[in-house]
Amino acid sequence: MSGEQWTIETIREALGAPSLTQRFLSEINRAPAHELLTVFAKWQRIAKNMQVAFAEADEITEAEARGEEPSGVWIDGGERVERIRQAADRNPTRGAA
């Protein structure tokens, strides 16, 4: 899609998920005239992000199929959870209602 003009149709195609597509079409169809460009720009950004995510997922899948480690920096979610747990243990009253 890089370099091409975005249209309602290309945004719809780039979103991929039927639920996102339905939401986009609903918002663009219900937007008042003075908000059309804002709604369009919002969904264009979302569509671009989806394209990037799909491309990255394809690269990961292809690397794993070749038996390679996917490229990029990966964050260990378990490590993040442990740090959050430790911070909560240090301050048990934070977040209490």
Stockholm file with secondary structure:
# STOCKHOLM 1.0

chainA/1-97         MSGEQWTIETIREALGAPSLTQRFLSEINRAPAHELLTVFAKWQRIAKNMQVAFAEADEITEAEARGEEPSGVWIDGGERVERIRQAADRNPTRGAA
#=GR chainA/1-97 SS CTTSCCCHHHHHHHHCSHHHHHHHHHHHHHSCGGGHHHHHHHHHHHHHHHHHHHHHHHHHHHHHHTTCCCSSCCCCHHHHHHHHHHHHHHCTTTTCC
#=GC SS_cons        CTTSCCCHHHHHHHHCSHHHHHHHHHHHHHSCGGGHHHHHHHHHHHHHHHHHHHHHHHHHHHHHHTTCCCSSCCCCHHHHHHHHHHHHHHCTTTTCC
//
